[in-house]
Amino acid sequence: MLRRDLIDGVLAGCLVSFGGTVLLSCDNRYLGALLFCIALLAICWFGFNLYTGKVGFLAADHSGRSLATAFVGLAGNFLGTLLMGFLVALALPALREAALAACDRRLTQLPLQTLLRGFGCGVLMYIAVWTFREKKTIVGILFCIPVFVLSGFEHSIADMFYFSLAGTVFRPAALLFLLLVVLGNSLGGLFIPLLQLLRGKEQA
């Protein structure tokens, strides 16, 4: 099962990279933010393993199996973005400069800013996936993804792709940045479900 989780994580990382590629390619940031939705739409349709789409659900199910699926998925997401960063740099070399500029801007953020931007994205990712799972609709995806992109929030898997495309992903500053975004995404993803659990306990 862990092999499947890893492969599904790699595939999810590849799909997020497609979203990142179109976002970097679009002169119109609003159009790019909307087209980025293809990544999460395809991941949800295929049932691939995206860390930011699963971490919030660990509040209700934090069994060893679920934890392993999420974190093996995160490793796979990283591998998928590494692969796509290399391939996109070969296919579309002009985008490497755009990615490098975007990454340089990210590294000027204060650590707390990065953490909070990751938190905001995590909240929206949970809403998007929850509405797909529970309400059987893509409306949450079509709104939440553009909102996090246009707000300047940070998505850890997309950022892995940007740094991979820029060729700077293994620099210490980049790795620290990515760890902060993963933490922020995790806290944001858990924010609503943990408060819902607390509310339920108080009512009981």
N, C-alpha and C positions, 0 to 999 in steps of 0.2 A: 504493500500500500504506500509506503514512503517513497518508493520509486515513482509511482503514479503521481503522488503529491508534488514531487520535485519536477517531473515533466510538465504537469499542469501549471506549476509555478513559472517554469521557463516560458511556456506559451503565453501566460498572462503578461510576463515582462515584455515579450515581443510585441504583444498587442498594445500595451501602454506606449511602447516606443513608436508605433505607428501614429498614435495620438500626438505624441511629442513632435514627431516629424512634421505632421501637417500644421501644428501650431507654429513651429519655427518657420514654416514655408509661407504662411499667410501674411500678407501685408495688412489685412483687416483683422485686428485682434478679436473682434466679435465673432466673425466667421470662424476663425481658428478655434476659439473657445467652444463653439457649437460643434464643429467637426471633431473635436477631441472626444466627444461622446462616443464615437465609434469604438473606442478602446473598451470602455466599461460595458457597452451594449454587447459586444462580441464575447467578452469574458463571461458575462451573465448568461448569455444564450448557450454557450458551450459548457459552462460550469467549470471554468478554469480556476486556478488557485491564486488569487490576488490577496496579498497580506492585508492591504488596507480595506479590502472588502470583507475580510473575515474577523479581524481583530475585535471589533465591537461585539460580536456574537460570543466571544469568550466569557463575557460577563455571565451569561446564562449557562453555558456549557464550557467549563474549563477543565475537562477531563484531560488526561495525558494524551489521548488520541487527538483531541481537538487542538491542543497546544502544539503537538508535533506537526500536525497538518499546517497550521498557520506559520510556524517558524521554518519548516522545510520549504513551504511556499515562498517565504521571504528570500531564502537562499536561491531558490529557482528564479524568482523575479529578478534578482541581481544578475544571475547568469544570463537570463534572457536579454536584459538591457545591455550587458557587456557585448553580447553577440550582435545585437542590432546597432549598437553604437559603432562597432567596427564596420559593419556592412553599409550603414548609411553614410559613413565618412568616405567609403570607397565610391558609392553610387552618386552621392550628392555632396561633393567636397565643399561647396560654398556654404552649406549648412553648418559645417564645423566652426566657421568663424562666428556665425550667429550663436551657436551653442557656447562657444568660449566666452563671448561677451555676456551672455545670460548667466553663466556660471560665475564670472568675475563679479557681476552685480550681486549675486547671492552671497558671495563671501564677504561683502561689505556689511552685511547685516550683523547686528549684535546677537549673541547666542539666545537671549530671551526672545528677541523678535523672531528668530528662526523657529524656536519652540512653539511660540504662539501661532505663527503662520501654519505650522504643521498641525496644531490643535484644531484650527478652524477647518482645515481640509478634512481632518479625521471625522469631525462632526458631520460634515456634508456627505462624505463617502458612506457613513453608516446610514444616513437617511436615504441616500440613493439606492443602496443595496437592500435595505429593509423594505422599501416600497416595492421593489422588484419582486422580492421573495413573498412578502405578505399580501400585497395588494394586486400582484400580477400585472403591473403596469410599468412602462418605461418613463413615465412622466417625471419621477424623481431624478432619474439619470439625466434627462434632457434639461432639467433646471439646475440641479446641484453641481454638475460638472462645469458648465459655463460660469456659475457663481464663484466656485473656488478659483478658477483660472483668472477671471476678471478682477477678483478681489486681491490677487497677489498671494493667495495662500499656497503652501508648499506641499506637494505630493511626493512622498519619498521615492516611489518607483519611477515616476517621471523624472525626478531629479537625478536618479541613478543613470537614466538614459542620457540626460543632458551632459553630465560629467563624463560619461563614457564616450559620447560623441566628441566632446571637446578634448578627449585624451588626457584628462586630469583626474580621473576618478580615484586613483590610488595615492594621490597626494594627501598628506596628513590633514590639511585644512579641509579638503573635500570630504574625507572619511568622517571627520568630526561633524561637519555640517550634516551629512547624511544620517548619522546616528541621532542627532538632535531632531531631525525631521521625522525619522522613524518613531522616536519617543513621542513627539508631538502628535503624530497621526494616531498612535496607539492610545494616548490619553483622550484625544478627541473622539476616537471611535468608541471608547468605553464610556464617555460622558453621559449620554442619554440613557443607555441601558442600565448603568449602575444607579443613576438617580431614580429610574423607574423601579428597580428592585428595592431601593430604599423606601420609596413611596409605598410600595406594596407591603413591606414589613410594618411600616407605621400604621397603615390601615388595618392590618391584622391585629 
